[in-house]
Amino acid sequence: MTFETLTRTQVKFYCENGYLAMENRIPNDVMDAVRDEIARFNDEARSFEVIK
């Protein structure tokens, strides 16, 4: 496993904005599995009857 150190610019951005977007850090196969699971939850939620 490799680790990255944030640059001063990244730290400054985080301190000023409260977030830092770091692209391509999670492998595509993991993201695909997460998306599939979210889709499954959405499909299941749509099947519930709304009671008013």
mmJSON file of the N, C-alpha and C atoms, coordinates in Angstrom:
{"data_MODEL":{"atom_site":{
"group_PDB":["ATOM","ATOM","ATOM","ATOM","ATOM","ATOM","ATOM","ATOM","ATOM","ATOM","ATOM","ATOM","ATOM","ATOM","ATOM","ATOM","ATOM","ATOM","ATOM","ATOM","ATOM","ATOM","ATOM","ATOM","ATOM","ATOM","ATOM","ATOM","ATOM","ATOM","ATOM","ATOM","ATOM","ATOM","ATOM","ATOM","ATOM","ATOM","ATOM","ATOM","ATOM","ATOM","ATOM","ATOM","ATOM","ATOM","ATOM","ATOM","ATOM","ATOM","ATOM","ATOM","ATOM","ATOM","ATOM","ATOM","ATOM","ATOM","ATOM","ATOM","ATOM","ATOM","ATOM","ATOM","ATOM","ATOM","ATOM","ATOM","ATOM","ATOM","ATOM","ATOM","ATOM","ATOM","ATOM","ATOM","ATOM","ATOM","ATOM","ATOM","ATOM","ATOM","ATOM","ATOM","ATOM","ATOM","ATOM","ATOM","ATOM","ATOM","ATOM","ATOM","ATOM","ATOM","ATOM","ATOM","ATOM","ATOM","ATOM","ATOM","ATOM","ATOM","ATOM","ATOM","ATOM","ATOM","ATOM","ATOM","ATOM","ATOM","ATOM","ATOM","ATOM","ATOM","ATOM","ATOM","ATOM","ATOM","ATOM","ATOM","ATOM","ATOM","ATOM","ATOM","ATOM","ATOM","ATOM","ATOM","ATOM","ATOM","ATOM","ATOM","ATOM","ATOM","ATOM","ATOM","ATOM","ATOM","ATOM","ATOM","ATOM","ATOM","ATOM","ATOM","ATOM","ATOM","ATOM","ATOM","ATOM","ATOM","ATOM","ATOM","ATOM","ATOM","ATOM","ATOM"],
"id":[1,2,3,4,5,6,7,8,9,10,11,12,13,14,15,16,17,18,19,20,21,22,23,24,25,26,27,28,29,30,31,32,33,34,35,36,37,38,39,40,41,42,43,44,45,46,47,48,49,50,51,52,53,54,55,56,57,58,59,60,61,62,63,64,65,66,67,68,69,70,71,72,73,74,75,76,77,78,79,80,81,82,83,84,85,86,87,88,89,90,91,92,93,94,95,96,97,98,99,100,101,102,103,104,105,106,107,108,109,110,111,112,113,114,115,116,117,118,119,120,121,122,123,124,125,126,127,128,129,130,131,132,133,134,135,136,137,138,139,140,141,142,143,144,145,146,147,148,149,150,151,152,153,154,155,156],
"type_symbol":["N","C","C","N","C","C","N","C","C","N","C","C","N","C","C","N","C","C","N","C","C","N","C","C","N","C","C","N","C","C","N","C","C","N","C","C","N","C","C","N","C","C","N","C","C","N","C","C","N","C","C","N","C","C","N","C","C","N","C","C","N","C","C","N","C","C","N","C","C","N","C","C","N","C","C","N","C","C","N","C","C","N","C","C","N","C","C","N","C","C","N","C","C","N","C","C","N","C","C","N","C","C","N","C","C","N","C","C","N","C","C","N","C","C","N","C","C","N","C","C","N","C","C","N","C","C","N","C","C","N","C","C","N","C","C","N","C","C","N","C","C","N","C","C","N","C","C","N","C","C","N","C","C","N","C","C"],
"label_atom_id":["N","CA","C","N","CA","C","N","CA","C","N","CA","C","N","CA","C","N","CA","C","N","CA","C","N","CA","C","N","CA","C","N","CA","C","N","CA","C","N","CA","C","N","CA","C","N","CA","C","N","CA","C","N","CA","C","N","CA","C","N","CA","C","N","CA","C","N","CA","C","N","CA","C","N","CA","C","N","CA","C","N","CA","C","N","CA","C","N","CA","C","N","CA","C","N","CA","C","N","CA","C","N","CA","C","N","CA","C","N","CA","C","N","CA","C","N","CA","C","N","CA","C","N","CA","C","N","CA","C","N","CA","C","N","CA","C","N","CA","C","N","CA","C","N","CA","C","N","CA","C","N","CA","C","N","CA","C","N","CA","C","N","CA","C","N","CA","C","N","CA","C","N","CA","C","N","CA","C","N","CA","C"],
"label_alt_id":[null,null,null,null,null,null,null,null,null,null,null,null,null,null,null,null,null,null,null,null,null,null,null,null,null,null,null,null,null,null,null,null,null,null,null,null,null,null,null,null,null,null,null,null,null,null,null,null,null,null,null,null,null,null,null,null,null,null,null,null,null,null,null,null,null,null,null,null,null,null,null,null,null,null,null,null,null,null,null,null,null,null,null,null,null,null,null,null,null,null,null,null,null,null,null,null,null,null,null,null,null,null,null,null,null,null,null,null,null,null,null,null,null,null,null,null,null,null,null,null,null,null,null,null,null,null,null,null,null,null,null,null,null,null,null,null,null,null,null,null,null,null,null,null,null,null,null,null,null,null,null,null,null,null,null,null],
"label_comp_id":["MET","MET","MET","THR","THR","THR","PHE","PHE","PHE","GLU","GLU","GLU","THR","THR","THR","LEU","LEU","LEU","THR","THR","THR","ARG","ARG","ARG","THR","THR","THR","GLN","GLN","GLN","VAL","VAL","VAL","LYS","LYS","LYS","PHE","PHE","PHE","TYR","TYR","TYR","CYS","CYS","CYS","GLU","GLU","GLU","ASN","ASN","ASN","GLY","GLY","GLY","TYR","TYR","TYR","LEU","LEU","LEU","ALA","ALA","ALA","MET","MET","MET","GLU","GLU","GLU","ASN","ASN","ASN","ARG","ARG","ARG","ILE","ILE","ILE","PRO","PRO","PRO","ASN","ASN","ASN","ASP","ASP","ASP","VAL","VAL","VAL","MET","MET","MET","ASP","ASP","ASP","ALA","ALA","ALA","VAL","VAL","VAL","ARG","ARG","ARG","ASP","ASP","ASP","GLU","GLU","GLU","ILE","ILE","ILE","ALA","ALA","ALA","ARG","ARG","ARG","PHE","PHE","PHE","ASN","ASN","ASN","ASP","ASP","ASP","GLU","GLU","GLU","ALA","ALA","ALA","ARG","ARG","ARG","SER","SER","SER","PHE","PHE","PHE","GLU","GLU","GLU","VAL","VAL","VAL","ILE","ILE","ILE","LYS","LYS","LYS"],
"label_asym_id":["A","A","A","A","A","A","A","A","A","A","A","A","A","A","A","A","A","A","A","A","A","A","A","A","A","A","A","A","A","A","A","A","A","A","A","A","A","A","A","A","A","A","A","A","A","A","A","A","A","A","A","A","A","A","A","A","A","A","A","A","A","A","A","A","A","A","A","A","A","A","A","A","A","A","A","A","A","A","A","A","A","A","A","A","A","A","A","A","A","A","A","A","A","A","A","A","A","A","A","A","A","A","A","A","A","A","A","A","A","A","A","A","A","A","A","A","A","A","A","A","A","A","A","A","A","A","A","A","A","A","A","A","A","A","A","A","A","A","A","A","A","A","A","A","A","A","A","A","A","A","A","A","A","A","A","A"],
"label_entity_id":["1","1","1","1","1","1","1","1","1","1","1","1","1","1","1","1","1","1","1","1","1","1","1","1","1","1","1","1","1","1","1","1","1","1","1","1","1","1","1","1","1","1","1","1","1","1","1","1","1","1","1","1","1","1","1","1","1","1","1","1","1","1","1","1","1","1","1","1","1","1","1","1","1","1","1","1","1","1","1","1","1","1","1","1","1","1","1","1","1","1","1","1","1","1","1","1","1","1","1","1","1","1","1","1","1","1","1","1","1","1","1","1","1","1","1","1","1","1","1","1","1","1","1","1","1","1","1","1","1","1","1","1","1","1","1","1","1","1","1","1","1","1","1","1","1","1","1","1","1","1","1","1","1","1","1","1"],
"label_seq_id":[1,1,1,2,2,2,3,3,3,4,4,4,5,5,5,6,6,6,7,7,7,8,8,8,9,9,9,10,10,10,11,11,11,12,12,12,13,13,13,14,14,14,15,15,15,16,16,16,17,17,17,18,18,18,19,19,19,20,20,20,21,21,21,22,22,22,23,23,23,24,24,24,25,25,25,26,26,26,27,27,27,28,28,28,29,29,29,30,30,30,31,31,31,32,32,32,33,33,33,34,34,34,35,35,35,36,36,36,37,37,37,38,38,38,39,39,39,40,40,40,41,41,41,42,42,42,43,43,43,44,44,44,45,45,45,46,46,46,47,47,47,48,48,48,49,49,49,50,50,50,51,51,51,52,52,52],
"pdbx_PDB_ins_code":[null,null,null,null,null,null,null,null,null,null,null,null,null,null,null,null,null,null,null,null,null,null,null,null,null,null,null,null,null,null,null,null,null,null,null,null,null,null,null,null,null,null,null,null,null,null,null,null,null,null,null,null,null,null,null,null,null,null,null,null,null,null,null,null,null,null,null,null,null,null,null,null,null,null,null,null,null,null,null,null,null,null,null,null,null,null,null,null,null,null,null,null,null,null,null,null,null,null,null,null,null,null,null,null,null,null,null,null,null,null,null,null,null,null,null,null,null,null,null,null,null,null,null,null,null,null,null,null,null,null,null,null,null,null,null,null,null,null,null,null,null,null,null,null,null,null,null,null,null,null,null,null,null,null,null,null],
"Cartn_x":[0.843,0.0,0.894,0.535,1.3,0.479,1.169,0.514,1.001,0.122,0.475,0.496,1.329,1.342,0.711,-0.189,-0.817,0.2,0.015,0.874,0.377,1.186,0.76,-0.473,-0.511,-1.659,-2.932,-2.844,-4.008,-4.459,-3.526,-3.867,-4.539,-3.991,-4.571,-5.996,-6.192,-7.521,-8.482,-8.049,-8.904,-9.264,-8.299,-8.547,-9.519,-9.435,-10.293,-11.686,-11.805,-13.071,-13.736,-12.988,-13.569,-13.664,-13.124,-13.107,-11.925,-11.602,-10.546,-10.924,-11.13,-11.455,-10.159,-10.089,-8.904,-9.392,-9.144,-9.666,-8.828,-9.519,-8.884,-8.138,-8.69,-8.05,-8.715,-9.949,-10.667,-10.73,-10.305,-10.297,-11.688,-11.717,-12.982,-13.855,-13.256,-14.08,-14.777,-14.142,-14.77,-15.912,-15.666,-16.728,-17.901,-17.639,-18.72,-19.559,-18.922,-19.646,-20.488,-19.958,-20.71,-21.927,-21.724,-22.843,-23.918,-23.504,-24.463,-25.274,-24.619,-25.319,-26.292,-25.902,-26.813,-28.021,-27.799,-28.904,-29.845,-29.289,-30.119,-30.992,-30.424,-31.199,-32.291,-31.955,-32.959,-34.101,-33.779,-34.817,-35.707,-35.094,-35.867,-36.754,-36.241,-37.004,-38.212,-38.06,-39.169,-40.303,-40.005,-41.029,-41.887,-41.505,-42.305,-43.552,-44.614,-45.862,-45.825,-46.233,-46.28,-47.637,-47.615,-48.858,-49.064,-50.222,-50.543,-51.555],
"Cartn_y":[-1.167,0.0,1.238,2.179,3.42,4.544,5.497,6.64,7.912,8.883,10.167,11.213,12.196,13.335,14.508,15.203,16.357,17.478,18.205,19.369,20.522,21.531,22.726,23.362,23.35,23.906,23.132,21.806,20.982,21.227,21.317,21.577,22.938,23.934,25.286,25.259,24.586,24.486,23.828,22.742,22.047,22.965,23.661,24.555,25.674,26.168,27.262,26.808,25.583,25.13,23.98,23.285,22.189,20.872,20.798,19.534,19.533,18.366,18.229,17.069,17.354,16.305,15.684,14.37,13.655,12.57,12.768,11.874,10.603,9.552,8.269,7.629,7.722,7.119,5.798,5.597,4.353,3.561,2.301,1.49,1.396,1.36,1.313,0.129,-1.032,-2.188,-1.973,-1.269,-0.957,0.033,1.058,2.034,1.383,0.457,-0.26,-1.04,-1.69,-2.448,-1.518,-0.371,0.603,1.096,1.433,1.897,0.818,-0.429,-1.541,-1.671,-1.533,-1.653,-0.499,0.701,1.848,1.636,1.146,0.875,-0.176,-1.178,-2.208,-1.602,-0.75,-0.087,0.796,1.531,2.376,1.543,0.434,-0.445,-0.979,-1.371,-1.891,-0.799,0.4,1.5,1.837,1.742,2.029,1.021,-0.141,-1.178,-0.998,-0.093,0.14,0.951,0.616,1.355,2.59,3.722,4.969,5.04,5.216,5.332,6.804,7.287,8.71,8.852],
"Cartn_z":[0.0,0.0,0.0,-0.848,-0.88,-0.261,0.295,0.917,0.252,0.181,-0.388,0.716,0.553,1.453,0.721,1.401,0.777,0.595,-0.483,-0.706,0.158,0.308,1.06,0.412,-0.895,-1.611,-1.29,-1.26,-0.929,0.506,1.433,2.84,2.968,2.293,2.336,1.785,0.653,0.067,1.049,1.679,2.637,3.808,4.336,5.473,5.105,3.891,3.454,3.042,2.527,1.944,2.685,3.52,4.293,3.559,2.361,1.622,0.668,0.184,-0.814,-1.718,-2.995,-3.958,-4.462,-4.35,-4.829,-5.777,-7.046,-8.065,-8.19,-8.634,-8.972,-7.802,-6.614,-5.442,-5.044,-5.487,-5.193,-6.494,-6.477,-7.705,-8.336,-9.66,-10.392,-9.995,-9.73,-9.365,-8.027,-7.116,-5.826,-6.044,-6.847,-7.123,-7.844,-8.749,-9.432,-8.434,-7.476,-6.457,-5.58,-5.239,-4.437,-5.22,-6.485,-7.315,-7.45,-7.633,-7.729,-6.449,-5.311,-4.022,-3.821,-4.199,-4.095,-4.999,-6.204,-7.13,-6.542,-5.889,-5.267,-4.177,-3.334,-2.285,-2.889,-3.955,-4.61,-5.162,-5.815,-6.353,-5.237,-4.143,-3.014,-2.413,-2.293,-1.721,-2.599,-3.901,-4.817,-4.672,-4.153,-4.027,-2.78,-1.879,-0.681,-0.998,-0.297,-0.459,0.426,-0.147,0.616,1.302,2.61,3.397,3.717,3.351,3.597,4.686],
"occupancy":[1.0,1.0,1.0,1.0,1.0,1.0,1.0,1.0,1.0,1.0,1.0,1.0,1.0,1.0,1.0,1.0,1.0,1.0,1.0,1.0,1.0,1.0,1.0,1.0,1.0,1.0,1.0,1.0,1.0,1.0,1.0,1.0,1.0,1.0,1.0,1.0,1.0,1.0,1.0,1.0,1.0,1.0,1.0,1.0,1.0,1.0,1.0,1.0,1.0,1.0,1.0,1.0,1.0,1.0,1.0,1.0,1.0,1.0,1.0,1.0,1.0,1.0,1.0,1.0,1.0,1.0,1.0,1.0,1.0,1.0,1.0,1.0,1.0,1.0,1.0,1.0,1.0,1.0,1.0,1.0,1.0,1.0,1.0,1.0,1.0,1.0,1.0,1.0,1.0,1.0,1.0,1.0,1.0,1.0,1.0,1.0,1.0,1.0,1.0,1.0,1.0,1.0,1.0,1.0,1.0,1.0,1.0,1.0,1.0,1.0,1.0,1.0,1.0,1.0,1.0,1.0,1.0,1.0,1.0,1.0,1.0,1.0,1.0,1.0,1.0,1.0,1.0,1.0,1.0,1.0,1.0,1.0,1.0,1.0,1.0,1.0,1.0,1.0,1.0,1.0,1.0,1.0,1.0,1.0,1.0,1.0,1.0,1.0,1.0,1.0,1.0,1.0,1.0,1.0,1.0,1.0],
"B_iso_or_equiv":[0.0,0.0,0.0,0.0,0.0,0.0,0.0,0.0,0.0,0.0,0.0,0.0,0.0,0.0,0.0,0.0,0.0,0.0,0.0,0.0,0.0,0.0,0.0,0.0,0.0,0.0,0.0,0.0,0.0,0.0,0.0,0.0,0.0,0.0,0.0,0.0,0.0,0.0,0.0,0.0,0.0,0.0,0.0,0.0,0.0,0.0,0.0,0.0,0.0,0.0,0.0,0.0,0.0,0.0,0.0,0.0,0.0,0.0,0.0,0.0,0.0,0.0,0.0,0.0,0.0,0.0,0.0,0.0,0.0,0.0,0.0,0.0,0.0,0.0,0.0,0.0,0.0,0.0,0.0,0.0,0.0,0.0,0.0,0.0,0.0,0.0,0.0,0.0,0.0,0.0,0.0,0.0,0.0,0.0,0.0,0.0,0.0,0.0,0.0,0.0,0.0,0.0,0.0,0.0,0.0,0.0,0.0,0.0,0.0,0.0,0.0,0.0,0.0,0.0,0.0,0.0,0.0,0.0,0.0,0.0,0.0,0.0,0.0,0.0,0.0,0.0,0.0,0.0,0.0,0.0,0.0,0.0,0.0,0.0,0.0,0.0,0.0,0.0,0.0,0.0,0.0,0.0,0.0,0.0,0.0,0.0,0.0,0.0,0.0,0.0,0.0,0.0,0.0,0.0,0.0,0.0],
"pdbx_formal_charge":[null,null,null,null,null,null,null,null,null,null,null,null,null,null,null,null,null,null,null,null,null,null,null,null,null,null,null,null,null,null,null,null,null,null,null,null,null,null,null,null,null,null,null,null,null,null,null,null,null,null,null,null,null,null,null,null,null,null,null,null,null,null,null,null,null,null,null,null,null,null,null,null,null,null,null,null,null,null,null,null,null,null,null,null,null,null,null,null,null,null,null,null,null,null,null,null,null,null,null,null,null,null,null,null,null,null,null,null,null,null,null,null,null,null,null,null,null,null,null,null,null,null,null,null,null,null,null,null,null,null,null,null,null,null,null,null,null,null,null,null,null,null,null,null,null,null,null,null,null,null,null,null,null,null,null,null],
"auth_seq_id":[1,1,1,2,2,2,3,3,3,4,4,4,5,5,5,6,6,6,7,7,7,8,8,8,9,9,9,10,10,10,11,11,11,12,12,12,13,13,13,14,14,14,15,15,15,16,16,16,17,17,17,18,18,18,19,19,19,20,20,20,21,21,21,22,22,22,23,23,23,24,24,24,25,25,25,26,26,26,27,27,27,28,28,28,29,29,29,30,30,30,31,31,31,32,32,32,33,33,33,34,34,34,35,35,35,36,36,36,37,37,37,38,38,38,39,39,39,40,40,40,41,41,41,42,42,42,43,43,43,44,44,44,45,45,45,46,46,46,47,47,47,48,48,48,49,49,49,50,50,50,51,51,51,52,52,52],
"auth_comp_id":["MET","MET","MET","THR","THR","THR","PHE","PHE","PHE","GLU","GLU","GLU","THR","THR","THR","LEU","LEU","LEU","THR","THR","THR","ARG","ARG","ARG","THR","THR","THR","GLN","GLN","GLN","VAL","VAL","VAL","LYS","LYS","LYS","PHE","PHE","PHE","TYR","TYR","TYR","CYS","CYS","CYS","GLU","GLU","GLU","ASN","ASN","ASN","GLY","GLY","GLY","TYR","TYR","TYR","LEU","LEU","LEU","ALA","ALA","ALA","MET","MET","MET","GLU","GLU","GLU","ASN","ASN","ASN","ARG","ARG","ARG","ILE","ILE","ILE","PRO","PRO","PRO","ASN","ASN","ASN","ASP","ASP","ASP","VAL","VAL","VAL","MET","MET","MET","ASP","ASP","ASP","ALA","ALA","ALA","VAL","VAL","VAL","ARG","ARG","ARG","ASP","ASP","ASP","GLU","GLU","GLU","ILE","ILE","ILE","ALA","ALA","ALA","ARG","ARG","ARG","PHE","PHE","PHE","ASN","ASN","ASN","ASP","ASP","ASP","GLU","GLU","GLU","ALA","ALA","ALA","ARG","ARG","ARG","SER","SER","SER","PHE","PHE","PHE","GLU","GLU","GLU","VAL","VAL","VAL","ILE","ILE","ILE","LYS","LYS","LYS"],
"auth_asym_id":["A","A","A","A","A","A","A","A","A","A","A","A","A","A","A","A","A","A","A","A","A","A","A","A","A","A","A","A","A","A","A","A","A","A","A","A","A","A","A","A","A","A","A","A","A","A","A","A","A","A","A","A","A","A","A","A","A","A","A","A","A","A","A","A","A","A","A","A","A","A","A","A","A","A","A","A","A","A","A","A","A","A","A","A","A","A","A","A","A","A","A","A","A","A","A","A","A","A","A","A","A","A","A","A","A","A","A","A","A","A","A","A","A","A","A","A","A","A","A","A","A","A","A","A","A","A","A","A","A","A","A","A","A","A","A","A","A","A","A","A","A","A","A","A","A","A","A","A","A","A","A","A","A","A","A","A"],
"auth_atom_id":["N","CA","C","N","CA","C","N","CA","C","N","CA","C","N","CA","C","N","CA","C","N","CA","C","N","CA","C","N","CA","C","N","CA","C","N","CA","C","N","CA","C","N","CA","C","N","CA","C","N","CA","C","N","CA","C","N","CA","C","N","CA","C","N","CA","C","N","CA","C","N","CA","C","N","CA","C","N","CA","C","N","CA","C","N","CA","C","N","CA","C","N","CA","C","N","CA","C","N","CA","C","N","CA","C","N","CA","C","N","CA","C","N","CA","C","N","CA","C","N","CA","C","N","CA","C","N","CA","C","N","CA","C","N","CA","C","N","CA","C","N","CA","C","N","CA","C","N","CA","C","N","CA","C","N","CA","C","N","CA","C","N","CA","C","N","CA","C","N","CA","C","N","CA","C","N","CA","C","N","CA","C"],
"pdbx_PDB_model_num":[1,1,1,1,1,1,1,1,1,1,1,1,1,1,1,1,1,1,1,1,1,1,1,1,1,1,1,1,1,1,1,1,1,1,1,1,1,1,1,1,1,1,1,1,1,1,1,1,1,1,1,1,1,1,1,1,1,1,1,1,1,1,1,1,1,1,1,1,1,1,1,1,1,1,1,1,1,1,1,1,1,1,1,1,1,1,1,1,1,1,1,1,1,1,1,1,1,1,1,1,1,1,1,1,1,1,1,1,1,1,1,1,1,1,1,1,1,1,1,1,1,1,1,1,1,1,1,1,1,1,1,1,1,1,1,1,1,1,1,1,1,1,1,1,1,1,1,1,1,1,1,1,1,1,1,1]
}}}
